[in-house]
Amino acid sequence: MNLNDLYWFLGVYLVVYLFYLFFSVLKRKKLDVNKVPVELKLLIKKYRLDMSKINYRGIMNRIALVSSFDIAFVATFIFKFIESVFWAIVVGAIMIVPVILITFNFIGLYYTKKGCVVNGNKKN
């Protein structure tokens, strides 16, 4: 990995994060039950998060940071190692799901350890 790959990663990360920031984090000021983003629904359901104990903008900012990392990581890997467009799409589609699940696990564990779960109990 050389410096150009790092610049590529940082560029993609910054563009995707700014997109998330303007269209997801700053757009909504509080939790609207009818318009909960899919990422947040995943975290609430899997880790039994209590949104009354969590700052909405804070968790959305963390989701934006992690999602930006996921997309930048997969894009950098694909553009570095795969030349065929067909295989880039296939590998990218296969890679993105486990990367998202692993990184969102860190967010869920963070809020679980802070005690922001329903009834104050840790995850089973």
C-alpha positions as YAML, in Angstrom:
chain: A
units: angstrom
residues:
- id: 1
  name: MET
  ca: [0.00, 0.00, 0.00]
- id: 2
  name: ASN
  ca: [1.43, 3.33, -0.99]
- id: 3
  name: LEU
  ca: [0.63, 6.96, -0.29]
- id: 4
  name: ASN
  ca: [-1.75, 7.26, -3.26]
- id: 5
  name: ASP
  ca: [-3.92, 4.51, -1.79]
- id: 6
  name: LEU
  ca: [-4.05, 6.39, 1.50]
- id: 7
  name: TYR
  ca: [-5.07, 9.58, -0.30]
- id: 8
  name: TRP
  ca: [-7.75, 7.62, -2.20]
- id: 9
  name: PHE
  ca: [-9.07, 6.16, 1.07]
- id: 10
  name: LEU
  ca: [-9.12, 9.54, 2.84]
- id: 11
  name: GLY
  ca: [-10.79, 11.22, -0.16]
- id: 12
  name: VAL
  ca: [-13.56, 8.64, -0.38]
- id: 13
  name: TYR
  ca: [-13.96, 8.68, 3.41]
- id: 14
  name: LEU
  ca: [-14.29, 12.47, 3.51]
- id: 15
  name: VAL
  ca: [-16.77, 12.65, 0.62]
- id: 16
  name: VAL
  ca: [-18.98, 9.89, 2.01]
- id: 17
  name: TYR
  ca: [-18.83, 11.32, 5.55]
- id: 18
  name: LEU
  ca: [-19.83, 14.79, 4.35]
- id: 19
  name: PHE
  ca: [-22.71, 13.23, 2.42]
- id: 20
  name: TYR
  ca: [-23.89, 11.42, 5.57]
- id: 21
  name: LEU
  ca: [-23.36, 14.55, 7.66]
- id: 22
  name: PHE
  ca: [-25.48, 16.83, 5.49]
- id: 23
  name: PHE
  ca: [-28.22, 14.38, 4.54]
- id: 24
  name: SER
  ca: [-28.55, 12.32, 7.70]
- id: 25
  name: VAL
  ca: [-26.99, 13.85, 10.81]
- id: 26
  name: LEU
  ca: [-27.76, 17.55, 10.40]
- id: 27
  name: LYS
  ca: [-31.09, 16.99, 8.63]
- id: 28
  name: ARG
  ca: [-32.93, 15.72, 11.69]
- id: 29
  name: LYS
  ca: [-32.59, 17.21, 15.13]
- id: 30
  name: LYS
  ca: [-34.46, 14.55, 17.09]
- id: 31
  name: LEU
  ca: [-35.70, 11.01, 16.75]
- id: 32
  name: ASP
  ca: [-38.80, 10.68, 14.61]
- id: 33
  name: VAL
  ca: [-40.33, 7.23, 15.08]
- id: 34
  name: ASN
  ca: [-41.69, 7.18, 11.51]
- id: 35
  name: LYS
  ca: [-38.35, 8.15, 9.88]
- id: 36
  name: VAL
  ca: [-35.72, 6.11, 11.73]
- id: 37
  name: PRO
  ca: [-32.74, 5.27, 9.47]
- id: 38
  name: VAL
  ca: [-32.17, 1.58, 8.75]
- id: 39
  name: GLU
  ca: [-28.77, 1.65, 10.43]
- id: 40
  name: LEU
  ca: [-30.30, 2.91, 13.66]
- id: 41
  name: LYS
  ca: [-33.12, 0.35, 13.47]
- id: 42
  name: LEU
  ca: [-30.49, -2.39, 13.25]
- id: 43
  name: LEU
  ca: [-28.67, -1.12, 16.33]
- id: 44
  name: ILE
  ca: [-31.86, -0.60, 18.35]
- id: 45
  name: LYS
  ca: [-33.20, -4.06, 17.58]
- id: 46
  name: LYS
  ca: [-29.98, -6.06, 17.88]
- id: 47
  name: TYR
  ca: [-28.59, -4.35, 21.01]
- id: 48
  name: ARG
  ca: [-31.92, -3.31, 22.60]
- id: 49
  name: LEU
  ca: [-30.82, 0.33, 22.79]
- id: 50
  name: ASP
  ca: [-32.92, 2.78, 24.76]
- id: 51
  name: MET
  ca: [-33.04, 5.94, 22.65]
- id: 52
  name: SER
  ca: [-34.17, 8.03, 25.63]
- id: 53
  name: LYS
  ca: [-30.68, 7.52, 27.09]
- id: 54
  name: ILE
  ca: [-28.80, 8.30, 23.86]
- id: 55
  name: ASN
  ca: [-28.14, 11.62, 22.14]
- id: 56
  name: TYR
  ca: [-29.67, 11.23, 18.67]
- id: 57
  name: ARG
  ca: [-27.11, 13.41, 16.88]
- id: 58
  name: GLY
  ca: [-24.28, 11.64, 18.68]
- id: 59
  name: ILE
  ca: [-25.32, 8.17, 17.57]
- id: 60
  name: MET
  ca: [-26.06, 9.38, 14.03]
- id: 61
  name: ASN
  ca: [-22.61, 10.96, 13.87]
- id: 62
  name: ARG
  ca: [-21.03, 7.67, 14.99]
- id: 63
  name: ILE
  ca: [-23.06, 5.80, 12.39]
- id: 64
  name: ALA
  ca: [-21.92, 8.27, 9.72]
- id: 65
  name: LEU
  ca: [-18.26, 7.85, 10.74]
- id: 66
  name: VAL
  ca: [-18.45, 4.06, 10.71]
- id: 67
  name: SER
  ca: [-20.46, 3.85, 7.48]
- id: 68
  name: SER
  ca: [-18.02, 6.18, 5.77]
- id: 69
  name: PHE
  ca: [-15.15, 3.98, 6.90]
- id: 70
  name: ASP
  ca: [-16.94, 0.87, 5.58]
- id: 71
  name: ILE
  ca: [-17.53, 2.34, 2.14]
- id: 72
  name: ALA
  ca: [-14.03, 3.83, 1.88]
- id: 73
  name: PHE
  ca: [-12.41, 0.56, 2.99]
- id: 74
  name: VAL
  ca: [-14.33, -1.58, 0.50]
- id: 75
  name: ALA
  ca: [-13.84, 0.93, -2.34]
- id: 76
  name: THR
  ca: [-10.10, 1.18, -1.68]
- id: 77
  name: PHE
  ca: [-9.75, -2.60, -1.55]
- id: 78
  name: ILE
  ca: [-11.66, -3.05, -4.80]
- id: 79
  name: PHE
  ca: [-9.83, -0.34, -6.73]
- id: 80
  name: LYS
  ca: [-6.46, -1.58, -5.47]
- id: 81
  name: PHE
  ca: [-6.83, -5.31, -6.15]
- id: 82
  name: ILE
  ca: [-9.60, -5.91, -8.72]
- id: 83
  name: GLU
  ca: [-9.45, -4.75, -12.32]
- id: 84
  name: SER
  ca: [-12.59, -6.30, -13.83]
- id: 85
  name: VAL
  ca: [-15.76, -4.28, -13.35]
- id: 86
  name: PHE
  ca: [-17.88, -7.40, -13.04]
- id: 87
  name: TRP
  ca: [-15.68, -8.88, -10.31]
- id: 88
  name: ALA
  ca: [-15.42, -5.51, -8.56]
- id: 89
  name: ILE
  ca: [-19.21, -5.38, -8.24]
- id: 90
  name: VAL
  ca: [-19.44, -9.00, -7.09]
- id: 91
  name: VAL
  ca: [-16.62, -8.72, -4.54]
- id: 92
  name: GLY
  ca: [-17.90, -5.34, -3.32]
- id: 93
  name: ALA
  ca: [-21.41, -6.67, -2.80]
- id: 94
  name: ILE
  ca: [-20.09, -9.69, -0.92]
- id: 95
  name: MET
  ca: [-17.58, -7.69, 1.14]
- id: 96
  name: ILE
  ca: [-19.78, -4.83, 2.29]
- id: 97
  name: VAL
  ca: [-22.22, -6.87, 4.40]
- id: 98
  name: PRO
  ca: [-19.65, -8.48, 6.76]
- id: 99
  name: VAL
  ca: [-17.74, -5.20, 7.04]
- id: 100
  name: ILE
  ca: [-20.92, -3.36, 8.04]
- id: 101
  name: LEU
  ca: [-21.89, -6.04, 10.57]
- id: 102
  name: ILE
  ca: [-18.42, -6.04, 12.15]
- id: 103
  name: THR
  ca: [-18.12, -2.26, 12.44]
- id: 104
  name: PHE
  ca: [-21.69, -1.76, 13.66]
- id: 105
  name: ASN
  ca: [-20.94, -4.35, 16.31]
- id: 106
  name: PHE
  ca: [-18.43, -1.88, 17.76]
- id: 107
  name: ILE
  ca: [-21.09, 0.84, 18.00]
- id: 108
  name: GLY
  ca: [-23.54, -1.55, 19.64]
- id: 109
  name: LEU
  ca: [-20.95, -2.75, 22.15]
- id: 110
  name: TYR
  ca: [-20.00, 0.85, 22.95]
- id: 111
  name: TYR
  ca: [-23.57, 1.81, 23.83]
- id: 112
  name: THR
  ca: [-24.16, -1.49, 25.63]
- id: 113
  name: LYS
  ca: [-21.15, -0.90, 27.87]
- id: 114
  name: LYS
  ca: [-22.36, 2.64, 28.56]
- id: 115
  name: GLY
  ca: [-25.60, 1.12, 29.84]
- id: 116
  name: CYS
  ca: [-27.85, 2.64, 27.20]
- id: 117
  name: VAL
  ca: [-29.99, -0.47, 26.82]
- id: 118
  name: VAL
  ca: [-33.63, -1.14, 27.70]
- id: 119
  name: ASN
  ca: [-34.10, -1.81, 31.44]
- id: 120
  name: GLY
  ca: [-30.43, -1.01, 32.06]
- id: 121
  name: ASN
  ca: [-29.44, -4.62, 31.46]
- id: 122
  name: LYS
  ca: [-26.50, -5.66, 29.33]
- id: 123
  name: LYS
  ca: [-27.09, -7.67, 26.17]
- id: 124
  name: ASN
  ca: [-27.64, -11.40, 26.76]
...
